[in-house]
Amino acid sequence: MRYTLTMKYGEKQSGLFELPPWQGDAILLVDLDAFFASVEQADHPGWRGKPVIVGGDADKHGVVATASYEARKFGVRSAMPASQAERLCPQAIWTHGHFDRYREVSNQIMAILRSESPYVQQVSIDEAFMDVTPTRANKEHPVAIANRIQKRVEELGVTCSIGVGTTKTIAKIASDMDKPRGITVVYPGEEQSFLAPLPVRTMSGIGKASEKVLVDHGVRTLGDLAVADEGLLKKVFGKNAGMMRDRARGGDKTPVEQDDTVKSVSNEVTYAQDLSTREDIQAALASIAAKVGRRLRKKGLKGHVISLKVRYHDQSTKQVQRQLSPETDDELLYTPYLYQMLDEVWAPGMPVRLLGVGMSGFEGNEVLQESLFDDADLGIVNDESKPTIKNEEKRRGLLSATDAVKNKFGETAVRYGRDLRQGRNTTGSMAKNPEDYK
């Protein structure tokens, strides 16, 4: 049986109706509703009840980061080109957003979740899994906990939707069933009947390409996926075929991880005007690489897998990675490698819409990953390169000095010509980068 508890604006809920007992694991997925836009509406009372869009500029290739539910009624969605959103909802209130404020509210909400359970896994700035399995010491019903969390979050001026189930997969899917401000509960024993009729795309890990192959072979629902041919699943999901089948059957037992280990640190920038010359692209890469280096040093991390991402004017994307030895957090050392890697994915005259730089391999024994970024084609570069400043002591001295000035006076206190070169050529769009909220 599935229960959906929804409390809309202006309503009061005096208490929960009698709930069937819960036996077994209990996982919550807390998903903040239209989070960026909700924070803006909470901070600007005059914006409440009106369509609000947080995103980049329509005339600079910007995209929508978040749209309020009032704007979504007009068809506006996250990741939509800002120009399209502007046509659909010309009366919307637009803002580039205030990420420091979103991070502050997110941290307050995560503190609420951790006060309810020690087992919390934050997966983005506006989502977190929780393990609230009843124990001998704590027999409180998972739905009662979800209801209390929803009320506590609302006191901060934003709302959340919560999925309650026996696995992370079910909790995640359930959290999307009744938005905003809903609680959807899938009881133990009802996993397969809940999942079976849902389209395959409902489950995370299945993108457009995978969906097309599955549908072309008659696999349209998660019930179909649960009994699909093993060979087909291996063709689509490779080594993850068994895991995806288990998830479709409701049997995935992946735990709520408390490991806060950072897997990668990255930064990417979308440009209002395409970059077409090597000089402009290298200047942009140096600026992005410096941001990644600074984040690495802030976190005390050094990596040995460097990644370059390039998105072209036609929205196609390519990526190249290489291993570095030894591990480093020094952009003056690894930026020249990025220049060489660029030759693998770019030729003169090719217009570039987006550039991204990532560093991973923090454990010292990590091999090249399949992908740090979505829908990318990999290539591996083995050429040697030379650091910007050969003397390591001088490099570290320069980095330490710049970090110290920025720590005291802000990120814009030290700016190079490369930063000024493309400083105004950005879209104003925001991304929910995981490392930005940790």
C-alpha positions as a Markdown table, in Angstrom:
| # | Residue | x | y | z |
|---|---|---|---|---|
| 1 | Met | 0.0 | 0.0 | 0.0 |
| 2 | Arg | 1.2 | 3.5 | -0.7 |
| 3 | Tyr | 0.2 | 6.6 | 1.3 |
| 4 | Thr | 0.6 | 10.1 | 0.0 |
| 5 | Leu | 0.5 | 12.8 | 2.7 |
| 6 | Thr | 0.2 | 16.3 | 1.3 |
| 7 | Met | -0.1 | 19.5 | 3.3 |
| 8 | Lys | -0.6 | 22.5 | 1.0 |
| 9 | Tyr | -0.1 | 26.2 | 1.9 |
| 10 | Gly | -2.5 | 27.5 | 4.5 |
| 11 | Glu | -3.5 | 24.1 | 5.8 |
| 12 | Lys | -2.8 | 22.8 | 9.2 |
| 13 | Gln | -2.3 | 19.1 | 10.1 |
| 14 | Ser | -3.2 | 18.3 | 13.7 |
| 15 | Gly | -1.7 | 14.8 | 13.6 |
| 16 | Leu | -1.1 | 11.7 | 11.5 |
| 17 | Phe | -3.8 | 9.1 | 11.0 |
| 18 | Glu | -3.0 | 5.7 | 12.4 |
| 19 | Leu | -0.1 | 4.2 | 10.5 |
| 20 | Pro | 0.5 | 0.5 | 9.8 |
| 21 | Pro | 3.6 | -0.7 | 11.6 |
| 22 | Trp | 6.9 | -0.6 | 9.8 |
| 23 | Gln | 9.1 | -3.7 | 9.6 |
| 24 | Gly | 12.6 | -3.5 | 8.2 |
| 25 | Asp | 14.8 | -0.8 | 6.6 |
| 26 | Ala | 13.5 | 2.7 | 6.3 |
| 27 | Ile | 15.2 | 5.3 | 4.0 |
| 28 | Leu | 14.0 | 8.9 | 3.4 |
| 29 | Leu | 15.0 | 11.1 | 0.5 |
| 30 | Val | 14.4 | 14.7 | 1.5 |
| 31 | Asp | 14.2 | 16.9 | -1.7 |
| 32 | Leu | 13.9 | 20.7 | -1.2 |
| 33 | Asp | 11.2 | 22.1 | -3.5 |
| 34 | Ala | 12.4 | 24.5 | -6.2 |
| 35 | Phe | 15.1 | 25.3 | -3.7 |
| 36 | Phe | 16.9 | 28.3 | -5.2 |
| 37 | Ala | 13.7 | 30.0 | -6.2 |
| 38 | Ser | 12.1 | 29.2 | -2.8 |
| 39 | Val | 14.9 | 30.8 | -0.9 |
| 40 | Glu | 14.5 | 33.9 | -3.1 |
| 41 | Gln | 10.8 | 34.0 | -2.4 |
| 42 | Ala | 11.4 | 33.6 | 1.3 |
| 43 | Asp | 13.9 | 36.5 | 1.2 |
| 44 | His | 11.7 | 38.7 | -1.0 |
| 45 | Pro | 8.1 | 38.6 | 0.4 |
| 46 | Gly | 6.9 | 40.6 | -2.7 |
| 47 | Trp | 8.0 | 37.6 | -4.9 |
| 48 | Arg | 5.9 | 35.1 | -3.1 |
| 49 | Gly | 3.1 | 33.6 | -5.3 |
| 50 | Lys | 4.8 | 35.0 | -8.4 |
| 51 | Pro | 6.8 | 33.2 | -11.1 |
| 52 | Val | 10.5 | 33.4 | -10.2 |
| 53 | Ile | 13.4 | 32.1 | -12.3 |
| 54 | Val | 17.0 | 31.7 | -11.1 |
| 55 | Gly | 19.3 | 31.5 | -14.0 |
| 56 | Gly | 21.5 | 33.1 | -16.6 |
| 57 | Asp | 20.8 | 35.8 | -19.1 |
| 58 | Ala | 18.6 | 35.0 | -22.1 |
| 59 | Asp | 20.8 | 36.9 | -24.5 |
| 60 | Lys | 24.0 | 35.1 | -23.3 |
| 61 | His | 23.3 | 31.4 | -23.7 |
| 62 | Gly | 22.1 | 31.3 | -20.1 |
| 63 | Val | 20.1 | 28.4 | -18.7 |
| 64 | Val | 17.5 | 28.0 | -15.9 |
| 65 | Ala | 18.9 | 26.8 | -12.7 |
| 66 | Thr | 15.6 | 26.6 | -10.8 |
| 67 | Ala | 12.1 | 27.9 | -11.5 |
| 68 | Ser | 9.4 | 28.4 | -8.9 |
| 69 | Tyr | 6.3 | 26.3 | -9.2 |
| 70 | Glu | 4.4 | 29.4 | -10.3 |
| 71 | Ala | 6.8 | 29.6 | -13.3 |
| 72 | Arg | 6.6 | 25.9 | -13.9 |
| 73 | Lys | 2.9 | 26.2 | -14.7 |
| 74 | Phe | 4.1 | 28.0 | -17.9 |
| 75 | Gly | 6.3 | 25.2 | -18.9 |
| 76 | Val | 9.6 | 26.5 | -17.5 |
| 77 | Arg | 12.0 | 23.8 | -16.3 |
| 78 | Ser | 15.5 | 23.5 | -14.9 |
| 79 | Ala | 18.3 | 23.3 | -17.5 |
| 80 | Met | 16.0 | 25.0 | -20.1 |
| 81 | Pro | 17.6 | 27.7 | -22.2 |
| 82 | Ala | 16.9 | 31.1 | -20.6 |
| 83 | Ser | 15.7 | 32.5 | -24.0 |
| 84 | Gln | 13.0 | 29.8 | -24.2 |
| 85 | Ala | 12.0 | 30.3 | -20.6 |
| 86 | Glu | 11.7 | 34.1 | -21.3 |
| 87 | Arg | 9.3 | 33.4 | -24.2 |
| 88 | Leu | 7.2 | 31.0 | -22.1 |
| 89 | Cys | 6.9 | 33.2 | -19.1 |
| 90 | Pro | 7.8 | 36.9 | -20.0 |
| 91 | Gln | 6.3 | 38.1 | -16.7 |
| 92 | Ala | 8.7 | 36.1 | -14.6 |
| 93 | Ile | 11.0 | 37.7 | -12.0 |
| 94 | Trp | 14.6 | 36.8 | -12.9 |
| 95 | Thr | 17.7 | 36.7 | -10.7 |
| 96 | His | 21.2 | 35.3 | -11.2 |
| 97 | Gly | 20.9 | 33.9 | -7.7 |
| 98 | His | 22.8 | 34.2 | -4.4 |
| 99 | Phe | 24.7 | 30.9 | -3.9 |
| 100 | Asp | 26.1 | 31.9 | -0.5 |
| 101 | Arg | 22.6 | 32.3 | 0.7 |
| 102 | Tyr | 21.5 | 29.0 | -0.7 |
| 103 | Arg | 24.4 | 27.2 | 0.9 |
| 104 | Glu | 23.6 | 28.9 | 4.2 |
| 105 | Val | 20.0 | 27.6 | 4.1 |
| 106 | Ser | 21.1 | 24.2 | 2.9 |
| 107 | Asn | 23.5 | 23.9 | 5.8 |
| 108 | Gln | 20.7 | 24.8 | 8.2 |
| 109 | Ile | 18.4 | 22.1 | 6.7 |
| 110 | Met | 21.2 | 19.5 | 6.8 |
| 111 | Ala | 21.6 | 20.2 | 10.5 |
| 112 | Ile | 17.9 | 19.5 | 11.0 |
| 113 | Leu | 18.3 | 16.2 | 9.3 |
| 114 | Arg | 21.4 | 15.2 | 11.3 |
| 115 | Ser | 19.5 | 16.0 | 14.5 |
| 116 | Glu | 16.9 | 13.5 | 13.5 |
| 117 | Ser | 19.3 | 10.7 | 12.5 |
| 118 | Pro | 23.1 | 10.2 | 12.5 |
| 119 | Tyr | 22.9 | 8.5 | 9.1 |
| 120 | Val | 22.6 | 11.3 | 6.6 |
| 121 | Gln | 24.1 | 11.3 | 3.1 |
| 122 | Gln | 23.9 | 14.7 | 1.3 |
| 123 | Val | 23.9 | 14.2 | -2.5 |
| 124 | Ser | 23.4 | 17.8 | -3.6 |
| 125 | Ile | 22.7 | 21.2 | -2.2 |
| 126 | Asp | 19.0 | 20.4 | -2.1 |
| 127 | Glu | 18.8 | 16.6 | -1.6 |
| 128 | Ala | 19.8 | 14.1 | 1.1 |
| 129 | Phe | 19.2 | 10.5 | 2.0 |
| 130 | Met | 18.5 | 9.5 | 5.6 |
| 131 | Asp | 18.4 | 6.1 | 7.3 |
| 132 | Val | 15.6 | 6.1 | 9.9 |
| 133 | Thr | 15.2 | 2.4 | 10.3 |
| 134 | Pro | 13.4 | 1.6 | 13.6 |
| 135 | Thr | 15.6 | 0.1 | 16.3 |
| 136 | Arg | 15.2 | -1.2 | 19.8 |
| 137 | Ala | 16.4 | 2.1 | 21.1 |
| 138 | Asn | 14.3 | 4.2 | 18.7 |
| 139 | Lys | 11.0 | 2.8 | 17.6 |
| 140 | Glu | 9.5 | 6.0 | 16.1 |
| 141 | His | 7.6 | 5.4 | 12.9 |
| 142 | Pro | 9.6 | 6.6 | 9.8 |
| 143 | Val | 6.5 | 8.5 | 8.5 |
| 144 | Ala | 6.3 | 10.4 | 11.8 |
| 145 | Ile | 9.9 | 11.4 | 11.4 |
| 146 | Ala | 9.3 | 12.5 | 7.8 |
| 147 | Asn | 6.3 | 14.6 | 8.8 |
| 148 | Arg | 8.3 | 16.3 | 11.6 |
| 149 | Ile | 11.2 | 17.1 | 9.2 |
| 150 | Gln | 8.8 | 18.6 | 6.8 |
| 151 | Lys | 7.4 | 21.0 | 9.4 |
| 152 | Arg | 10.9 | 21.9 | 10.7 |
| 153 | Val | 12.1 | 22.7 | 7.3 |
| 154 | Glu | 9.1 | 24.9 | 6.6 |
| 155 | Glu | 10.0 | 27.0 | 9.6 |
| 156 | Leu | 13.0 | 28.2 | 7.6 |
| 157 | Gly | 10.7 | 29.5 | 4.8 |
| 158 | Val | 11.1 | 26.7 | 2.3 |
| 159 | Thr | 9.4 | 23.4 | 1.7 |
| 160 | Cys | 10.4 | 19.9 | 0.9 |
| 161 | Ser | 9.0 | 16.7 | -0.5 |
| 162 | Ile | 10.0 | 13.4 | 1.0 |
| 163 | Gly | 10.0 | 9.8 | -0.2 |
| 164 | Val | 9.9 | 7.0 | 2.3 |
| 165 | Gly | 10.8 | 3.5 | 1.4 |
| 166 | Thr | 13.0 | 0.5 | 2.1 |
| 167 | Thr | 15.7 | 1.4 | -0.4 |
| 168 | Lys | 17.4 | 4.5 | -1.7 |
| 169 | Thr | 16.0 | 3.9 | -5.2 |
| 170 | Ile | 12.4 | 3.7 | -3.9 |
| 171 | Ala | 12.8 | 6.8 | -1.6 |
| 172 | Lys | 14.3 | 8.8 | -4.5 |
| 173 | Ile | 11.5 | 7.9 | -6.9 |
| 174 | Ala | 8.8 | 8.4 | -4.3 |
| 175 | Ser | 10.1 | 11.9 | -3.4 |
| 176 | Asp | 9.1 | 13.0 | -6.9 |
| 177 | Met | 5.6 | 11.6 | -6.8 |
| 178 | Asp | 3.8 | 14.5 | -4.9 |
| 179 | Lys | 5.5 | 17.8 | -5.3 |
| 180 | Pro | 5.6 | 20.3 | -3.7 |
| 181 | Arg | 5.3 | 19.6 | 0.0 |
| 182 | Gly | 4.2 | 16.0 | -0.2 |
| 183 | Ile | 5.2 | 12.8 | 1.6 |
| 184 | Thr | 5.0 | 9.6 | -0.5 |
| 185 | Val | 5.3 | 6.3 | 1.5 |
| 186 | Val | 6.0 | 2.9 | 0.0 |
| 187 | Tyr | 5.6 | 0.2 | 2.7 |
| 188 | Pro | 7.8 | -2.9 | 3.0 |
| 189 | Gly | 6.5 | -5.6 | 0.7 |
| 190 | Glu | 5.0 | -3.1 | -1.8 |
| 191 | Glu | 8.2 | -2.3 | -3.6 |
| 192 | Gln | 7.6 | -4.3 | -6.8 |
| 193 | Ser | 4.0 | -3.2 | -7.2 |
| 194 | Phe | 5.1 | 0.4 | -6.8 |
| 195 | Leu | 8.0 | 0.2 | -9.3 |
| 196 | Ala | 6.6 | -2.1 | -11.9 |
| 197 | Pro | 4.3 | 0.3 | -13.8 |
| 198 | Leu | 6.7 | 3.2 | -13.9 |
| 199 | Pro | 8.5 | 4.2 | -17.1 |
| 200 | Val | 12.2 | 3.0 | -17.2 |
| 201 | Arg | 13.4 | 6.7 | -17.3 |
| 202 | Thr | 12.0 | 7.2 | -13.8 |
| 203 | Met | 15.0 | 5.4 | -12.3 |
| 204 | Ser | 18.2 | 7.4 | -12.0 |
| 205 | Gly | 21.0 | 6.0 | -14.1 |
| 206 | Ile | 18.8 | 5.7 | -17.2 |
| 207 | Gly | 19.3 | 8.5 | -19.6 |
| 208 | Lys | 17.9 | 9.3 | -23.0 |
| 209 | Ala | 20.2 | 7.0 | -24.9 |
| 210 | Ser | 19.7 | 4.0 | -22.5 |
| 211 | Glu | 15.9 | 4.6 | -22.6 |
| 212 | Lys | 15.8 | 4.5 | -26.4 |
| 213 | Val | 17.7 | 1.2 | -26.6 |
| 214 | Leu | 15.5 | -0.4 | -23.9 |
| 215 | Val | 12.2 | 0.9 | -25.4 |
| 216 | Asp | 13.3 | -0.3 | -28.9 |
| 217 | His | 13.6 | -3.8 | -27.3 |
| 218 | Gly | 10.2 | -3.6 | -25.7 |
| 219 | Val | 11.5 | -2.7 | -22.2 |
| 220 | Arg | 9.2 | 0.3 | -21.3 |
| 221 | Thr | 8.6 | -0.1 | -17.6 |
| 222 | Leu | 10.6 | -0.9 | -14.5 |
| 223 | Gly | 8.6 | -4.1 | -14.4 |
| 224 | Asp | 9.8 | -5.0 | -17.9 |
| 225 | Leu | 13.4 | -4.1 | -16.8 |
| 226 | Ala | 13.1 | -6.5 | -13.8 |
| 227 | Val | 12.6 | -9.5 | -16.1 |
| 228 | Ala | 14.6 | -8.3 | -19.2 |
| 229 | Asp | 17.1 | -10.4 | -21.1 |
| 230 | Glu | 20.5 | -10.5 | -19.4 |
| 231 | Gly | 22.3 | -9.9 | -22.6 |
| 232 | Leu | 20.3 | -6.7 | -23.3 |
| 233 | Leu | 21.0 | -5.3 | -19.8 |
| 234 | Lys | 24.7 | -6.0 | -20.2 |
| 235 | Lys | 24.6 | -4.2 | -23.6 |
| 236 | Val | 23.0 | -1.2 | -22.1 |
| 237 | Phe | 24.5 | -1.0 | -18.6 |
| 238 | Gly | 27.7 | -3.1 | -18.9 |
| 239 | Lys | 29.1 | -4.2 | -15.5 |
| 240 | Asn | 26.1 | -2.5 | -13.8 |
| 241 | Ala | 23.5 | -4.7 | -15.4 |
| 242 | Gly | 22.9 | -6.8 | -12.2 |
| 243 | Met | 22.7 | -3.7 | -10.0 |
| 244 | Met | 20.1 | -2.0 | -12.3 |
| 245 | Arg | 18.0 | -5.2 | -12.4 |
| 246 | Asp | 18.1 | -5.3 | -8.6 |
| 247 | Arg | 17.0 | -1.7 | -8.3 |
| 248 | Ala | 14.1 | -2.3 | -10.7 |
| 249 | Arg | 13.0 | -5.2 | -8.5 |
| 250 | Gly | 13.2 | -3.0 | -5.4 |
| 251 | Gly | 16.0 | -5.1 | -4.0 |
| 252 | Asp | 18.8 | -2.6 | -4.0 |
| 253 | Lys | 20.3 | -2.4 | -0.5 |
| 254 | Thr | 22.9 | 0.3 | -1.1 |
| 255 | Pro | 23.4 | 1.8 | 2.3 |
| 256 | Val | 23.1 | 5.5 | 3.3 |
| 257 | Glu | 26.8 | 6.4 | 3.3 |
| 258 | Gln | 28.2 | 8.8 | 5.8 |
| 259 | Asp | 31.5 | 9.0 | 3.9 |
| 260 | Asp | 32.0 | 12.7 | 3.1 |
| 261 | Thr | 35.1 | 11.9 | 1.0 |
| 262 | Val | 35.2 | 14.2 | -2.0 |
| 263 | Lys | 35.5 | 12.1 | -5.2 |
| 264 | Ser | 36.4 | 15.0 | -7.5 |
| 265 | Val | 36.8 | 18.8 | -7.6 |
| 266 | Ser | 35.8 | 20.6 | -10.8 |
| 267 | Asn | 34.6 | 23.8 | -12.3 |
| 268 | Glu | 33.0 | 24.6 | -15.6 |
| 269 | Val | 32.0 | 27.8 | -17.3 |
| 270 | Thr | 29.5 | 28.4 | -20.1 |
| 271 | Tyr | 30.3 | 31.4 | -22.3 |
| 272 | Ala | 27.9 | 34.0 | -23.6 |
| 273 | Gln | 29.9 | 34.3 | -26.8 |
| 274 | Asp | 31.6 | 31.1 | -28.2 |
| 275 | Leu | 35.4 | 30.9 | -27.9 |
| 276 | Ser | 37.0 | 30.3 | -31.2 |
| 277 | Thr | 40.7 | 31.2 | -30.9 |
| 278 | Arg | 43.3 | 29.1 | -29.0 |
| 279 | Glu | 44.5 | 32.2 | -27.2 |
| 280 | Asp | 41.0 | 32.8 | -25.7 |
| 281 | Ile | 40.5 | 29.1 | -24.9 |
| 282 | Gln | 43.9 | 28.8 | -23.1 |
| 283 | Ala | 43.2 | 32.0 | -21.2 |
| 284 | Ala | 39.8 | 30.6 | -20.1 |
| 285 | Leu | 41.3 | 27.2 | -19.2 |
| 286 | Ala | 44.0 | 28.9 | -17.0 |
| 287 | Ser | 41.3 | 30.8 | -15.1 |
| 288 | Ile | 39.2 | 27.7 | -14.6 |
| 289 | Ala | 42.2 | 25.6 | -13.6 |
| 290 | Ala | 43.1 | 28.2 | -11.0 |
| 291 | Lys | 39.7 | 28.0 | -9.4 |
| 292 | Val | 40.0 | 24.2 | -9.2 |
| 293 | Gly | 43.5 | 24.5 | -7.7 |
| 294 | Arg | 42.3 | 26.9 | -5.0 |
| 295 | Arg | 39.4 | 24.6 | -4.1 |
| 296 | Leu | 41.9 | 21.7 | -3.9 |
| 297 | Arg | 44.1 | 23.6 | -1.5 |
| 298 | Lys | 41.2 | 24.7 | 0.6 |
| 299 | Lys | 40.2 | 21.1 | 1.0 |
| 300 | Gly | 43.7 | 19.9 | 1.6 |
| 301 | Leu | 43.4 | 17.6 | -1.5 |
| 302 | Lys | 45.9 | 16.6 | -4.2 |
| 303 | Gly | 44.8 | 14.5 | -7.2 |
| 304 | His | 46.5 | 12.6 | -10.0 |
| 305 | Val | 43.7 | 12.5 | -12.6 |
| 306 | Ile | 43.2 | 15.7 | -14.5 |
| 307 | Ser | 40.2 | 16.1 | -16.8 |
| 308 | Leu | 39.3 | 18.5 | -19.6 |
| 309 | Lys | 35.7 | 18.9 | -20.8 |
| 310 | Val | 34.8 | 20.9 | -24.0 |
| 311 | Arg | 31.2 | 21.5 | -25.2 |
| 312 | Tyr | 30.9 | 22.9 | -28.7 |
| 313 | His | 28.3 | 25.3 | -30.3 |
| 314 | Asp | 26.2 | 22.3 | -31.4 |
| 315 | Gln | 26.0 | 21.1 | -27.8 |
| 316 | Ser | 28.1 | 18.0 | -28.4 |
| 317 | Thr | 30.6 | 17.3 | -25.7 |
| 318 | Lys | 34.0 | 15.7 | -25.5 |
| 319 | Gln | 36.4 | 14.9 | -22.6 |
| 320 | Val | 40.0 | 13.9 | -22.2 |
| 321 | Gln | 41.8 | 12.7 | -19.1 |
| 322 | Arg | 45.3 | 11.9 | -18.1 |
| 323 | Gln | 47.2 | 10.7 | -15.1 |
| 324 | Leu | 49.7 | 13.0 | -13.3 |
| 325 | Ser | 52.6 | 11.9 | -11.2 |
| 326 | Pro | 53.0 | 12.9 | -8.4 |
| 327 | Glu | 49.6 | 14.0 | -7.1 |
| 328 | Thr | 49.2 | 17.8 | -7.2 |
| 329 | Asp | 47.0 | 20.8 | -6.2 |
| 330 | Asp | 49.2 | 23.2 | -8.3 |
| 331 | Glu | 47.5 | 24.7 | -11.3 |
| 332 | Leu | 50.8 | 26.2 | -12.4 |
| 333 | Leu | 51.9 | 22.6 | -12.8 |
| 334 | Tyr | 48.9 | 21.0 | -14.4 |
| 335 | Thr | 47.6 | 23.9 | -16.6 |
| 336 | Pro | 50.1 | 23.3 | -19.4 |
| 337 | Tyr | 48.9 | 19.7 | -19.5 |
| 338 | Leu | 45.4 | 21.0 | -20.2 |
| 339 | Tyr | 46.8 | 23.0 | -23.2 |
| 340 | Gln | 48.2 | 19.8 | -24.7 |
| 341 | Met | 45.0 | 17.9 | -23.9 |
| 342 | Leu | 43.1 | 20.5 | -25.8 |
| 343 | Asp | 44.6 | 19.3 | -29.1 |
| 344 | Glu | 42.8 | 16.0 | -28.6 |
| 345 | Val | 39.4 | 17.5 | -28.6 |
| 346 | Trp | 39.6 | 20.8 | -30.5 |
| 347 | Ala | 40.9 | 22.2 | -33.8 |
| 348 | Pro | 41.3 | 25.9 | -34.8 |
| 349 | Gly | 38.0 | 27.4 | -35.8 |
| 350 | Met | 35.8 | 25.1 | -33.7 |
| 351 | Pro | 33.5 | 27.3 | -31.6 |
| 352 | Val | 33.5 | 26.4 | -27.9 |
| 353 | Arg | 30.4 | 27.0 | -25.7 |
| 354 | Leu | 31.6 | 25.5 | -22.4 |
| 355 | Leu | 34.9 | 24.5 | -20.8 |
| 356 | Gly | 35.4 | 22.4 | -17.7 |
| 357 | Val | 38.4 | 21.2 | -15.6 |
| 358 | Gly | 38.3 | 18.5 | -13.0 |
| 359 | Met | 40.7 | 16.8 | -10.7 |
| 360 | Ser | 40.2 | 13.4 | -9.1 |
| 361 | Gly | 42.3 | 10.4 | -7.9 |
| 362 | Phe | 42.8 | 11.6 | -4.3 |
| 363 | Glu | 43.5 | 8.2 | -2.8 |
| 364 | Gly | 46.7 | 7.6 | -4.7 |
| 365 | Asn | 45.6 | 4.3 | -6.3 |
| 366 | Glu | 42.7 | 5.4 | -8.5 |
| 367 | Val | 42.7 | 4.6 | -12.2 |
| 368 | Leu | 41.2 | 6.8 | -14.9 |
| 369 | Gln | 37.5 | 7.0 | -14.4 |
| 370 | Glu | 35.0 | 6.2 | -17.1 |
| 371 | Ser | 33.7 | 9.8 | -16.9 |
| 372 | Leu | 33.9 | 12.8 | -14.6 |
| 373 | Phe | 31.2 | 14.5 | -16.7 |
| 374 | Asp | 28.1 | 13.3 | -18.4 |
| 375 | Asp | 27.8 | 12.2 | -22.1 |
| 376 | Ala | 31.5 | 12.6 | -22.8 |
| 377 | Asp | 33.9 | 10.8 | -25.2 |
| 378 | Leu | 37.2 | 9.9 | -23.5 |
| 379 | Gly | 40.7 | 10.2 | -24.9 |
| 380 | Ile | 43.9 | 9.8 | -23.0 |
| 381 | Val | 47.0 | 12.0 | -23.5 |
| 382 | Asn | 50.4 | 10.7 | -22.6 |
| 383 | Asp | 52.6 | 13.6 | -23.7 |
| 384 | Glu | 54.8 | 15.3 | -21.2 |
| 385 | Ser | 54.4 | 19.0 | -20.4 |
| 386 | Lys | 56.3 | 21.7 | -18.6 |
| 387 | Pro | 55.0 | 23.7 | -15.6 |
| 388 | Thr | 54.4 | 27.5 | -16.0 |
| 389 | Ile | 57.2 | 28.1 | -13.4 |
| 390 | Lys | 59.8 | 25.4 | -13.3 |
| 391 | Asn | 61.0 | 26.0 | -9.7 |
| 392 | Glu | 58.6 | 24.3 | -7.3 |
| 393 | Glu | 59.5 | 26.5 | -4.4 |
| 394 | Lys | 58.7 | 29.6 | -6.4 |
| 395 | Arg | 55.5 | 28.1 | -7.6 |
| 396 | Arg | 54.3 | 27.2 | -4.1 |
| 397 | Gly | 55.4 | 30.6 | -2.8 |
| 398 | Leu | 53.3 | 32.4 | -5.5 |
| 399 | Leu | 50.3 | 30.2 | -4.8 |
| 400 | Ser | 50.5 | 30.6 | -1.0 |
| 401 | Ala | 50.8 | 34.4 | -1.4 |
| 402 | Thr | 47.8 | 34.6 | -3.8 |
| 403 | Asp | 45.7 | 32.3 | -1.5 |
| 404 | Ala | 46.5 | 34.5 | 1.5 |
| 405 | Val | 45.4 | 37.7 | -0.2 |
| 406 | Lys | 42.2 | 36.1 | -1.4 |
| 407 | Asn | 41.5 | 34.6 | 2.0 |
| 408 | Lys | 41.7 | 38.1 | 3.5 |
| 409 | Phe | 40.2 | 40.3 | 0.8 |
| 410 | Gly | 38.0 | 38.0 | -1.3 |
| 411 | Glu | 38.3 | 36.0 | -4.5 |
| 412 | Thr | 38.5 | 39.1 | -6.8 |
| 413 | Ala | 41.4 | 40.6 | -4.8 |
| 414 | Val | 43.9 | 39.1 | -7.2 |
| 415 | Arg | 43.0 | 38.9 | -10.8 |
| 416 | Tyr | 45.2 | 38.1 | -13.8 |
| 417 | Gly | 44.8 | 39.2 | -17.4 |
| 418 | Arg | 43.3 | 35.8 | -18.3 |
| 419 | Asp | 40.5 | 36.4 | -15.7 |
| 420 | Leu | 39.7 | 39.8 | -17.1 |
| 421 | Arg | 39.8 | 38.5 | -20.7 |
| 422 | Gln | 36.6 | 36.5 | -20.3 |
| 423 | Gly | 35.2 | 38.0 | -17.1 |
| 424 | Arg | 32.2 | 39.5 | -18.8 |
| 425 | Asn | 31.7 | 36.6 | -21.3 |
| 426 | Thr | 29.7 | 34.4 | -19.0 |
| 427 | Thr | 26.0 | 33.5 | -19.0 |
| 428 | Gly | 25.2 | 34.2 | -15.3 |
| 429 | Ser | 24.0 | 30.6 | -15.0 |
| 430 | Met | 24.5 | 28.6 | -11.8 |
| 431 | Ala | 25.2 | 24.9 | -11.2 |
| 432 | Lys | 24.6 | 22.7 | -8.2 |
| 433 | Asn | 28.3 | 21.7 | -7.9 |
| 434 | Pro | 28.7 | 19.2 | -5.1 |
| 435 | Glu | 31.9 | 20.7 | -3.9 |
| 436 | Asp | 30.3 | 24.1 | -3.6 |
| 437 | Tyr | 28.2 | 23.2 | -0.6 |
| 438 | Lys | 30.6 | 20.9 | 1.3 |
